[in-house]
């Protein structure tokens, strides 16, 4: 296992922002991974999350609030809590992670939002197991309340911890 760094904090504390900041500080071409980016309606209401590949900037609709028309009936998904998780972006991300693992120039992999979905064996559960068996460095975002259960389930014993406290972000 490579070096594991966990970025933790409460909900909306800025974990994803910190993950993206850390990615931007790594030498170009040596890191890749995925972040979950919030998607809002024109009225500013949270609709869900897109999955963003860090190296390319490519985004895919990923998670949508369950009640609503954002998830089309023909799209394969699973429900967790109040969200629908689309399976196709997960499959794309898992394949990309396998490609990243075989790329010798990539030394660091970043993965956002590991938590209760993975604890139940869904989401990035399979990919995370493979990542933890690899020698590449790994950055994970995990909500503070899920930190101990995730570490226990996936056998993460030694890790560096970055605690993100509530950050105030300037309005755009």
N, CA and C atoms as an extended XYZ file, in Angstrom:
516
Properties=species:S:1:pos:R:3:atomname:S:1:resname:S:1:resid:I:1 pbc="F F F"
N         0.844       -1.178        0.000 N   UNK     1
C         0.000        0.000        0.000 CA  UNK     1
C         0.888        1.239        0.000 C   UNK     1
N         0.548        2.177       -0.870 N   UNK     2
C         1.240        3.454       -0.873 CA  UNK     2
C         0.813        4.279        0.325 C   UNK     2
N         1.274        5.504        0.368 N   UNK     3
C         0.895        6.403        1.454 CA  UNK     3
C        -0.563        6.836        1.281 C   UNK     3
N        -1.339        6.746        2.355 N   UNK     4
C        -2.746        7.138        2.329 CA  UNK     4
C        -2.900        8.444        3.107 C   UNK     4
N        -3.562        9.408        2.479 N   UNK     5
C        -3.905       10.667        3.131 CA  UNK     5
C        -5.414       10.777        3.106 C   UNK     5
N        -5.997       11.027        4.272 N   UNK     6
C        -7.448       11.174        4.373 CA  UNK     6
C        -7.771       12.627        4.692 C   UNK     6
N        -8.642       13.187        3.873 N   UNK     7
C        -9.154       14.537        4.097 CA  UNK     7
C       -10.523       14.358        4.748 C   UNK     7
N       -10.682       14.904        5.943 N   UNK     8
C       -11.928       14.704        6.664 CA  UNK     8
C       -12.462       16.021        7.206 C   UNK     8
N       -13.716       15.997        7.563 N   UNK     9
C       -14.400       17.157        8.115 CA  UNK     9
C       -15.894       16.880        8.062 C   UNK     9
N       -16.652       17.834        8.533 N   UNK    10
C       -18.099       17.697        8.512 CA  UNK    10
C       -18.628       17.922        7.095 C   UNK    10
N       -19.927       17.701        6.913 N   UNK    11
C       -20.561       17.947        5.625 CA  UNK    11
C       -20.426       19.435        5.279 C   UNK    11
N       -20.091       19.703        4.036 N   UNK    12
C       -19.937       21.065        3.510 CA  UNK    12
C       -18.797       21.852        4.157 C   UNK    12
N       -17.823       21.163        4.738 N   UNK    13
C       -16.693       21.858        5.356 CA  UNK    13
C       -15.664       22.312        4.328 C   UNK    13
N       -15.663       21.690        3.137 N   UNK    14
C       -14.690       22.047        2.105 CA  UNK    14
C       -13.719       20.942        1.763 C   UNK    14
N       -14.104       19.692        2.017 N   UNK    15
C       -13.219       18.553        1.735 CA  UNK    15
C       -12.907       18.442        0.240 C   UNK    15
N       -13.924       18.573       -0.591 N   UNK    16
C       -13.713       18.463       -2.040 CA  UNK    16
C       -12.840       19.601       -2.538 C   UNK    16
N       -13.085       20.792       -2.030 N   UNK    17
C       -12.256       21.946       -2.408 CA  UNK    17
C       -10.807       21.699       -2.027 C   UNK    17
N       -10.568       21.135       -0.855 N   UNK    18
C        -9.209       20.820       -0.413 CA  UNK    18
C        -8.589       19.742       -1.299 C   UNK    18
N        -9.365       18.732       -1.660 N   UNK    19
C        -8.873       17.677       -2.549 CA  UNK    19
C        -8.419       18.278       -3.888 C   UNK    19
N        -9.235       19.144       -4.450 N   UNK    20
C        -8.903       19.768       -5.740 CA  UNK    20
C        -7.684       20.675       -5.590 C   UNK    20
N        -7.585       21.397       -4.482 N   UNK    21
C        -6.419       22.256       -4.234 CA  UNK    21
C        -5.149       21.417       -4.155 C   UNK    21
N        -5.208       20.314       -3.402 N   UNK    22
C        -4.036       19.442       -3.283 CA  UNK    22
C        -3.643       18.861       -4.641 C   UNK    22
N        -4.643       18.456       -5.422 N   UNK    23
C        -4.371       17.939       -6.764 CA  UNK    23
C        -3.624       18.983       -7.595 C   UNK    23
N        -4.080       20.237       -7.521 N   UNK    24
C        -3.475       21.304       -8.340 CA  UNK    24
C        -2.029       21.589       -7.942 C   UNK    24
N        -1.645       21.209       -6.733 N   UNK    25
C        -0.271       21.430       -6.277 CA  UNK    25
C         0.683       20.302       -6.646 C   UNK    25
N         0.146       19.178       -7.101 N   UNK    26
C         0.995       18.048       -7.486 CA  UNK    26
C         1.590       18.317       -8.867 C   UNK    26
N         2.783       17.783       -9.134 N   UNK    27
C         3.387       17.995      -10.455 CA  UNK    27
C         2.467       17.507      -11.585 C   UNK    27
N         2.365       18.302      -12.625 N   UNK    28
C         1.493       17.975      -13.761 CA  UNK    28
C         1.831       16.588      -14.308 C   UNK    28
N         0.781       15.822      -14.598 N   UNK    29
C         0.945       14.508      -15.198 CA  UNK    29
C         1.285       13.399      -14.228 C   UNK    29
N         1.317       13.706      -12.909 N   UNK    30
C         1.686       12.681      -11.931 CA  UNK    30
C         0.516       12.245      -11.054 C   UNK    30
N        -0.667       12.846      -11.281 N   UNK    31
C        -1.814       12.527      -10.434 CA  UNK    31
C        -3.092       12.531      -11.266 C   UNK    31
N        -4.078       11.803      -10.780 N   UNK    32
C        -5.399       11.775      -11.408 CA  UNK    32
C        -6.383       11.233      -10.379 C   UNK    32
N        -7.634       11.338      -10.695 N   UNK    33
C        -8.652       10.826       -9.796 CA  UNK    33
C        -9.986       11.482      -10.075 C   UNK    33
N       -10.876       11.409       -9.087 N   UNK    34
C       -12.244       11.880       -9.268 CA  UNK    34
C       -12.725       12.680       -8.071 C   UNK    34
N       -13.478       13.730       -8.374 N   UNK    35
C       -14.123       14.547       -7.343 CA  UNK    35
C       -15.617       14.574       -7.627 C   UNK    35
N       -16.402       14.673       -6.565 N   UNK    36
C       -17.857       14.808       -6.683 CA  UNK    36
C       -18.195       16.287       -6.561 C   UNK    36
N       -18.720       16.845       -7.655 N   UNK    37
C       -18.983       18.283       -7.743 CA  UNK    37
C       -20.486       18.535       -7.614 C   UNK    37
N       -20.864       19.400       -6.690 N   UNK    38
C       -22.281       19.711       -6.480 CA  UNK    38
C       -22.878       20.365       -7.724 C   UNK    38
N       -24.122       19.993       -8.009 N   UNK    39
C       -24.877       20.555       -9.123 CA  UNK    39
C       -26.110       21.240       -8.532 C   UNK    39
N       -26.308       22.497       -8.928 N   UNK    40
C       -27.433       23.275       -8.419 CA  UNK    40
C       -28.366       23.660       -9.555 C   UNK    40
N       -29.642       23.813       -9.230 N   UNK    41
C       -30.624       24.315      -10.200 CA  UNK    41
C       -30.385       25.809      -10.409 C   UNK    41
N       -31.068       26.370      -11.374 N   UNK    42
C       -30.956       27.814      -11.608 CA  UNK    42
C       -31.397       28.608      -10.385 C   UNK    42
N       -32.255       28.012       -9.559 N   UNK    43
C       -32.733       28.669       -8.343 CA  UNK    43
C       -31.774       28.466       -7.157 C   UNK    43
N       -30.675       27.762       -7.385 N   UNK    44
C       -29.686       27.548       -6.334 CA  UNK    44
C       -29.968       26.371       -5.420 C   UNK    44
N       -30.871       25.474       -5.844 N   UNK    45
C       -31.218       24.299       -5.041 CA  UNK    45
C       -30.330       23.123       -5.464 C   UNK    45
N       -29.791       22.409       -4.492 N   UNK    46
C       -28.956       21.244       -4.790 CA  UNK    46
C       -29.761       20.201       -5.549 C   UNK    46
N       -29.234       19.785       -6.700 N   UNK    47
C       -29.873       18.732       -7.497 CA  UNK    47
C       -29.135       17.409       -7.375 C   UNK    47
N       -27.857       17.471       -7.035 N   UNK    48
C       -27.054       16.264       -6.931 CA  UNK    48
C       -25.589       16.567       -7.146 C   UNK    48
N       -24.884       15.593       -7.735 N   UNK    49
C       -23.440       15.708       -7.929 CA  UNK    49
C       -23.052       15.177       -9.302 C   UNK    49
N       -22.044       15.795       -9.880 N   UNK    50
C       -21.397       15.272      -11.077 CA  UNK    50
C       -20.074       14.667      -10.647 C   UNK    50
N       -19.624       13.680      -11.383 N   UNK    51
C       -18.320       13.077      -11.156 CA  UNK    51
C       -17.345       13.742      -12.118 C   UNK    51
N       -16.283       14.318      -11.582 N   UNK    52
C       -15.310       15.040      -12.405 CA  UNK    52
C       -13.958       14.341      -12.359 C   UNK    52
N       -13.461       13.993      -13.535 N   UNK    53
C       -12.111       13.440      -13.608 CA  UNK    53
C       -11.132       14.602      -13.512 C   UNK    53
N       -10.229       14.523      -12.573 N   UNK    54
C        -9.359       15.648      -12.274 CA  UNK    54
C        -8.393       15.981      -13.403 C   UNK    54
N        -7.793       14.981      -14.032 N   UNK    55
C        -6.780       15.252      -15.053 CA  UNK    55
C        -7.370       15.845      -16.328 C   UNK    55
N        -8.571       15.426      -16.689 N   UNK    56
C        -9.160       15.893      -17.958 CA  UNK    56
C       -10.231       16.966      -17.769 C   UNK    56
N       -10.790       17.052      -16.568 N   UNK    57
C       -11.883       17.987      -16.326 CA  UNK    57
C       -13.228       17.477      -16.814 C   UNK    57
N       -13.246       16.296      -17.411 N   UNK    58
C       -14.490       15.722      -17.931 CA  UNK    58
C       -15.452       15.439      -16.777 C   UNK    58
N       -16.734       15.803      -16.998 N   UNK    59
C       -17.757       15.620      -15.963 CA  UNK    59
C       -18.884       14.741      -16.474 C   UNK    59
N       -19.410       13.921      -15.536 N   UNK    60
C       -20.533       13.039      -15.842 CA  UNK    60
C       -21.603       13.238      -14.776 C   UNK    60
N       -22.896       13.294      -15.144 N   UNK    61
C       -23.935       13.249      -14.116 CA  UNK    61
C       -23.742       11.966      -13.313 C   UNK    61
N       -23.798       12.063      -11.986 N   UNK    62
C       -23.432       10.936      -11.142 CA  UNK    62
C       -24.497       10.615      -10.096 C   UNK    62
N       -24.848       11.592       -9.281 N   UNK    63
C       -25.802       11.383       -8.202 CA  UNK    63
C       -26.880       12.462       -8.322 C   UNK    63
N       -28.125       12.043       -8.210 N   UNK    64
C       -29.221       13.010       -8.246 CA  UNK    64
C       -30.162       12.729       -7.091 C   UNK    64
N       -30.804       13.779       -6.615 N   UNK    65
C       -31.809       13.602       -5.569 CA  UNK    65
C       -32.875       12.659       -6.083 C   UNK    65
N       -33.331       11.750       -5.255 N   UNK    66
C       -34.285       10.721       -5.677 CA  UNK    66
C       -35.581       11.264       -6.244 C   UNK    66
N       -36.312       12.100       -5.523 N   UNK    67
C       -37.551       12.589       -6.129 CA  UNK    67
C       -37.225       13.691       -7.126 C   UNK    67
N       -37.522       13.446       -8.349 N   UNK    68
C       -37.242       14.442       -9.365 CA  UNK    68
C       -37.067       13.797      -10.714 C   UNK    68
N       -36.866       14.630      -11.693 N   UNK    69
C       -36.782       14.119      -13.054 CA  UNK    69
C       -35.351       14.058      -13.558 C   UNK    69
N       -34.362       14.238      -12.678 N   UNK    70
C       -32.976       14.240      -13.132 CA  UNK    70
C       -32.512       12.845      -13.549 C   UNK    70
N       -33.086       11.809      -12.980 N   UNK    71
C       -32.713       10.442      -13.348 CA  UNK    71
C       -33.795        9.896      -14.273 C   UNK    71
N       -33.404        9.639      -15.490 N   UNK    72
C       -34.364        9.114      -16.448 CA  UNK    72
C       -34.634        7.648      -16.148 C   UNK    72
N       -35.852        7.181      -16.356 N   UNK    73
C       -36.201        5.794      -16.018 CA  UNK    73
C       -35.296        4.758      -16.680 C   UNK    73
N       -34.785        5.054      -17.879 N   UNK    74
C       -33.969        4.055      -18.568 CA  UNK    74
C       -32.526        4.016      -18.050 C   UNK    74
N       -32.144        4.930      -17.173 N   UNK    75
C       -30.793        4.932      -16.643 CA  UNK    75
C       -30.698        3.958      -15.473 C   UNK    75
N       -29.673        3.108      -15.517 N   UNK    76
C       -29.452        2.138      -14.451 CA  UNK    76
C       -28.894        2.871      -13.236 C   UNK    76
N       -29.553        2.710      -12.100 N   UNK    77
C       -29.122        3.409      -10.898 CA  UNK    77
C       -29.491        2.579       -9.667 C   UNK    77
N       -28.958        2.998       -8.534 N   UNK    78
C       -29.379        2.429       -7.261 CA  UNK    78
C       -29.624        3.576       -6.295 C   UNK    78
N       -30.536        3.341       -5.369 N   UNK    79
C       -30.877        4.379       -4.398 CA  UNK    79
C       -30.114        4.178       -3.109 C   UNK    79
N       -29.724        5.291       -2.528 N   UNK    80
C       -29.156        5.301       -1.186 CA  UNK    80
C       -29.600        6.594       -0.527 C   UNK    80
N       -30.234        6.453        0.628 N   UNK    81
C       -30.744        7.604        1.351 CA  UNK    81
C       -31.672        8.388        0.419 C   UNK    81
N       -31.396        9.635        0.200 N   UNK    82
C       -32.272       10.453       -0.656 CA  UNK    82
C       -31.725       10.619       -2.072 C   UNK    82
N       -30.745        9.806       -2.448 N   UNK    83
C       -30.074        9.969       -3.730 CA  UNK    83
C       -30.186        8.741       -4.626 C   UNK    83
N       -30.153        8.992       -5.930 N   UNK    84
C       -29.993        7.957       -6.951 CA  UNK    84
C       -28.563        8.047       -7.473 C   UNK    84
N       -27.855        6.932       -7.440 N   UNK    85
C       -26.495        6.848       -7.956 CA  UNK    85
C       -26.554        6.191       -9.326 C   UNK    85
N       -26.074        6.872      -10.346 N   UNK    86
C       -26.071        6.320      -11.699 CA  UNK    86
C       -24.908        5.346      -11.835 C   UNK    86
N       -25.204        4.168      -12.341 N   UNK    87
C       -24.178        3.122      -12.443 CA  UNK    87
C       -23.167        3.369      -13.574 C   UNK    87
N       -23.609        3.959      -14.663 N   UNK    88
C       -22.690        4.145      -15.794 CA  UNK    88
C       -21.480        5.002      -15.438 C   UNK    88
N       -21.646        6.160      -14.780 N   UNK    89
C       -20.452        6.927      -14.398 CA  UNK    89
C       -19.548        6.162      -13.437 C   UNK    89
N       -20.131        5.361      -12.560 N   UNK    90
C       -19.314        4.533      -11.675 CA  UNK    90
C       -18.471        3.545      -12.472 C   UNK    90
N       -19.073        2.922      -13.462 N   UNK    91
C       -18.338        1.971      -14.304 CA  UNK    91
C       -17.232        2.679      -15.082 C   UNK    91
N       -17.537        3.857      -15.603 N   UNK    92
C       -16.526        4.638      -16.334 CA  UNK    92
C       -15.369        4.991      -15.403 C   UNK    92
N       -15.702        5.435      -14.189 N   UNK    93
C       -14.667        5.812      -13.225 CA  UNK    93
C       -13.835        4.607      -12.802 C   UNK    93
N       -14.486        3.474      -12.575 N   UNK    94
C       -13.734        2.281      -12.179 CA  UNK    94
C       -12.777        1.837      -13.285 C   UNK    94
N       -13.212        1.901      -14.548 N   UNK    95
C       -12.318        1.560      -15.654 CA  UNK    95
C       -11.165        2.556      -15.730 C   UNK    95
N       -11.476        3.840      -15.546 N   UNK    96
C       -10.427        4.862      -15.569 CA  UNK    96
C        -9.425        4.632      -14.437 C   UNK    96
N        -9.900        4.231      -13.276 N   UNK    97
C        -8.997        3.952      -12.156 CA  UNK    97
C        -8.072        2.795      -12.506 C   UNK    97
N        -8.587        1.769      -13.162 N   UNK    98
C        -7.726        0.648      -13.582 CA  UNK    98
C        -6.675        1.136      -14.585 C   UNK    98
N        -7.090        2.022      -15.492 N   UNK    99
C        -6.136        2.596      -16.456 CA  UNK    99
C        -5.078        3.442      -15.745 C   UNK    99
N        -5.516        4.219      -14.765 N   UNK   100
C        -4.600        5.059      -13.983 CA  UNK   100
C        -3.586        4.177      -13.249 C   UNK   100
N        -4.049        3.070      -12.708 N   UNK   101
C        -3.147        2.170      -11.979 CA  UNK   101
C        -2.054        1.608      -12.882 C   UNK   101
N        -2.367        1.418      -14.142 N   UNK   102
C        -1.362        0.858      -15.060 CA  UNK   102
C        -0.473        1.931      -15.681 C   UNK   102
N        -0.736        3.195      -15.399 N   UNK   103
C         0.056        4.305      -15.947 CA  UNK   103
C         1.198        4.609      -14.978 C   UNK   103
N         2.420        4.302      -15.383 N   UNK   104
C         3.570        4.466      -14.481 CA  UNK   104
C         3.878        5.932      -14.178 C   UNK   104
N         3.388        6.867      -14.982 N   UNK   105
C         3.658        8.278      -14.709 CA  UNK   105
C         2.751        8.834      -13.596 C   UNK   105
N         1.638        8.159      -13.353 N   UNK   106
C         0.727        8.586      -12.290 CA  UNK   106
C         1.180        7.962      -10.978 C   UNK   106
N         1.552        8.815      -10.032 N   UNK   107
C         2.032        8.336       -8.728 CA  UNK   107
C         1.007        8.554       -7.614 C   UNK   107
N         0.004        9.429       -7.883 N   UNK   108
C        -0.966        9.778       -6.850 CA  UNK   108
C        -2.375        9.702       -7.415 C   UNK   108
N        -3.273        9.082       -6.656 N   UNK   109
C        -4.676        8.954       -7.056 CA  UNK   109
C        -5.529        9.603       -5.968 C   UNK   109
N        -6.508       10.397       -6.403 N   UNK   110
C        -7.387       11.102       -5.482 CA  UNK   110
C        -8.817       10.648       -5.708 C   UNK   110
N        -9.543       10.410       -4.612 N   UNK   111
C       -10.915        9.926       -4.723 CA  UNK   111
C       -11.776       10.591       -3.650 C   UNK   111
N       -12.851       11.181       -4.090 N   UNK   112
C       -13.725       11.984       -3.245 CA  UNK   112
C       -14.927       11.171       -2.758 C   UNK   112
N       -15.406       11.522       -1.580 N   UNK   113
C       -16.680       11.028       -1.041 CA  UNK   113
C       -16.747        9.519       -0.830 C   UNK   113
N       -15.854        9.016       -0.017 N   UNK   114
C       -15.920        7.612        0.390 CA  UNK   114
C       -16.694        7.574        1.699 C   UNK   114
N       -17.725        6.730        1.775 N   UNK   115
C       -18.528        6.728        2.988 CA  UNK   115
C       -19.524        5.595        3.068 C   UNK   115
N       -20.760        5.908        3.465 N   UNK   116
C       -21.750        4.862        3.742 CA  UNK   116
C       -22.086        3.993        2.532 C   UNK   116
N       -22.022        4.552        1.347 N   UNK   117
C       -22.312        3.759        0.140 CA  UNK   117
C       -21.258        2.659        0.001 C   UNK   117
N       -20.003        3.018        0.191 N   UNK   118
C       -18.923        2.033        0.102 CA  UNK   118
C       -18.968        1.055        1.278 C   UNK   118
N       -19.390        1.521        2.437 N   UNK   119
C       -19.518        0.628        3.597 CA  UNK   119
C       -20.532       -0.474        3.334 C   UNK   119
N       -21.509       -0.199        2.452 N   UNK   120
C       -22.508       -1.211        2.094 CA  UNK   120
C       -22.094       -2.026        0.866 C   UNK   120
N       -20.884       -1.791        0.365 N   UNK   121
C       -20.385       -2.573       -0.763 CA  UNK   121
C       -20.718       -2.008       -2.123 C   UNK   121
N       -21.233       -0.800       -2.186 N   UNK   122
C       -21.566       -0.161       -3.466 CA  UNK   122
C       -20.591        0.970       -3.769 C   UNK   122
N       -20.933        1.774       -4.766 N   UNK   123
C       -20.111        2.934       -5.104 CA  UNK   123
C       -18.706        2.523       -5.506 C   UNK   123
N       -17.722        3.146       -4.880 N   UNK   124
C       -16.318        2.888       -5.206 CA  UNK   124
C       -15.701        1.786       -4.354 C   UNK   124
N       -16.524        0.942       -3.752 N   UNK   125
C       -16.027       -0.102       -2.865 CA  UNK   125
C       -14.974       -0.986       -3.548 C   UNK   125
N       -15.295       -1.537       -4.701 N   UNK   126
C       -14.357       -2.437       -5.397 CA  UNK   126
C       -13.091       -1.703       -5.811 C   UNK   126
N       -13.259       -0.509       -6.364 N   UNK   127
C       -12.097        0.272       -6.803 CA  UNK   127
C       -11.210        0.631       -5.617 C   UNK   127
N       -11.819        0.984       -4.492 N   UNK   128
C       -11.039        1.355       -3.314 CA  UNK   128
C       -10.198        0.182       -2.825 C   UNK   128
N       -10.760       -1.007       -2.836 N   UNK   129
C        -9.998       -2.191       -2.419 CA  UNK   129
C        -8.761       -2.369       -3.300 C   UNK   129
N        -8.919       -2.205       -4.599 N   UNK   130
C        -7.788       -2.338       -5.525 CA  UNK   130
C        -6.771       -1.222       -5.284 C   UNK   130
N        -7.262        0.003       -5.087 N   UNK   131
C        -6.361        1.130       -4.849 CA  UNK   131
C        -5.517        0.923       -3.595 C   UNK   131
N        -6.120        0.367       -2.572 N   UNK   132
C        -5.397        0.172       -1.321 CA  UNK   132
C        -4.363       -0.952       -1.403 C   UNK   132
N        -4.480       -1.813       -2.391 N   UNK   133
C        -3.497       -2.882       -2.604 CA  UNK   133
C        -2.346       -2.422       -3.477 C   UNK   133
N        -2.443       -1.226       -4.039 N   UNK   134
C        -1.461       -0.695       -4.968 CA  UNK   134
C        -0.425        0.142       -4.228 C   UNK   134
N         0.680        0.409       -4.880 N   UNK   135
C         1.766        1.182       -4.276 CA  UNK   135
C         1.664        2.682       -4.520 C   UNK   135
N         0.665        3.118       -5.260 N   UNK   136
C         0.520        4.550       -5.531 CA  UNK   136
C        -0.021        5.245       -4.283 C   UNK   136
N         0.338        6.529       -4.139 N   UNK   137
C        -0.193        7.312       -3.032 CA  UNK   137
C        -1.667        7.581       -3.285 C   UNK   137
N        -2.431        7.660       -2.210 N   UNK   138
C        -3.877        7.782       -2.324 CA  UNK   138
C        -4.387        8.879       -1.396 C   UNK   138
N        -5.206        9.763       -1.947 N   UNK   139
C        -5.910       10.781       -1.164 CA  UNK   139
C        -7.389       10.433       -1.198 C   UNK   139
N        -8.019       10.381       -0.020 N   UNK   140
C        -9.441       10.068        0.085 CA  UNK   140
C       -10.150       11.151        0.881 C   UNK   140
N       -11.354       11.537        0.440 N   UNK   141
C       -12.214       12.409        1.233 CA  UNK   141
C       -13.236       11.529        1.945 C   UNK   141
N       -13.288       11.674        3.274 N   UNK   142
C       -14.210       10.884        4.079 CA  UNK   142
C       -14.810       11.798        5.145 C   UNK   142
N       -16.123       11.846        5.211 N   UNK   143
C       -16.800       12.624        6.238 CA  UNK   143
C       -16.350       12.128        7.610 C   UNK   143
N       -16.197       13.055        8.534 N   UNK   144
C       -15.679       12.734        9.874 CA  UNK   144
C       -16.440       11.575       10.533 C   UNK   144
N       -17.759       11.543       10.407 N   UNK   145
C       -18.542       10.488       11.071 CA  UNK   145
C       -18.317        9.114       10.439 C   UNK   145
N       -17.809        9.078        9.212 N   UNK   146
C       -17.567        7.807        8.529 CA  UNK   146
C       -16.105        7.366        8.581 C   UNK   146
N       -15.248        8.191        9.142 N   UNK   147
C       -13.810        7.921        9.110 CA  UNK   147
C       -13.454        6.581        9.754 C   UNK   147
N       -13.865        6.368       10.998 N   UNK   148
C       -13.511        5.117       11.683 CA  UNK   148
C       -14.129        3.889       11.018 C   UNK   148
N       -15.433        3.916       10.667 N   UNK   149
C       -15.998        2.733        9.999 CA  UNK   149
C       -15.321        2.418        8.660 C   UNK   149
N       -14.984        3.449        7.874 N   UNK   150
C       -14.316        3.212        6.582 CA  UNK   150
C       -12.915        2.648        6.815 C   UNK   150
N       -12.173        3.256        7.732 N   UNK   151
C       -10.815        2.773        8.015 CA  UNK   151
C       -10.849        1.313        8.456 C   UNK   151
N       -11.810        0.977        9.311 N   UNK   152
C       -11.919       -0.402        9.802 CA  UNK   152
C       -12.290       -1.361        8.678 C   UNK   152
N       -13.323       -1.031        7.902 N   UNK   153
C       -13.791       -1.934        6.848 CA  UNK   153
C       -12.707       -2.211        5.810 C   UNK   153
N       -11.951       -1.171        5.445 N   UNK   154
C       -10.977       -1.314        4.370 CA  UNK   154
C        -9.551       -1.549        4.875 C   UNK   154
N        -9.395       -1.727        6.184 N   UNK   155
C        -8.082       -2.037        6.740 CA  UNK   155
C        -7.072       -0.911        6.605 C   UNK   155
N        -7.537        0.322        6.677 N   UNK   156
C        -6.636        1.475        6.591 CA  UNK   156
C        -6.168        1.778        8.010 C   UNK   156
N        -4.953        1.360        8.319 N   UNK   157
C        -4.433        1.489        9.673 CA  UNK   157
C        -3.542        2.721        9.798 C   UNK   157
N        -2.678        2.907        8.825 N   UNK   158
C        -1.731        4.018        8.848 CA  UNK   158
C        -2.124        5.020        7.777 C   UNK   158
N        -2.335        6.270        8.188 N   UNK   159
C        -2.683        7.313        7.230 CA  UNK   159
C        -2.355        8.682        7.814 C   UNK   159
N        -2.153        9.615        6.918 N   UNK   160
C        -1.994       11.018        7.297 CA  UNK   160
C        -3.386       11.631        7.257 C   UNK   160
N        -3.702       12.468        8.223 N   UNK   161
C        -5.039       13.041        8.322 CA  UNK   161
C        -4.981       14.551        8.114 C   UNK   161
N        -5.825       15.035        7.217 N   UNK   162
C        -6.010       16.471        7.018 CA  UNK   162
C        -7.445       16.780        7.443 C   UNK   162
N        -7.592       17.580        8.480 N   UNK   163
C        -8.915       17.945        8.977 CA  UNK   163
C        -9.277       19.306        8.399 C   UNK   163
N       -10.409       19.335        7.714 N   UNK   164
C       -10.896       20.577        7.118 CA  UNK   164
C       -12.014       21.093        8.015 C   UNK   164
N       -11.813       22.273        8.560 N   UNK   165
C       -12.848       22.916        9.364 CA  UNK   165
C       -13.735       23.708        8.431 C   UNK   165
N       -14.906       24.079        8.904 N   UNK   166
C       -15.828       24.859        8.076 CA  UNK   166
C       -15.096       26.045        7.464 C   UNK   166
N       -15.147       26.108        6.140 N   UNK   167
C       -14.515       27.190        5.420 CA  UNK   167
C       -15.586       28.107        4.858 C   UNK   167
N       -15.302       29.370        4.837 N   UNK   168
C       -16.223       30.324        4.224 CA  UNK   168
C       -15.677       30.616        2.841 C   UNK   168
N       -16.472       30.330        1.842 N   UNK   169
C       -16.037       30.534        0.475 CA  UNK   169
C       -16.678       31.805       -0.059 C   UNK   169
N       -15.903       32.616       -0.792 N   UNK   170
C       -16.481       33.838       -1.346 CA  UNK   170
C       -17.573       33.515       -2.356 C   UNK   170
N       -18.609       34.314       -2.357 N   UNK   171
C       -19.677       34.088       -3.345 CA  UNK   171
C       -19.177       34.493       -4.710 C   UNK   171
N       -19.662       33.785       -5.709 N   UNK   172
C       -19.178       34.041       -7.081 CA  UNK   172
C       -20.158       34.869       -7.844 C   UNK   172
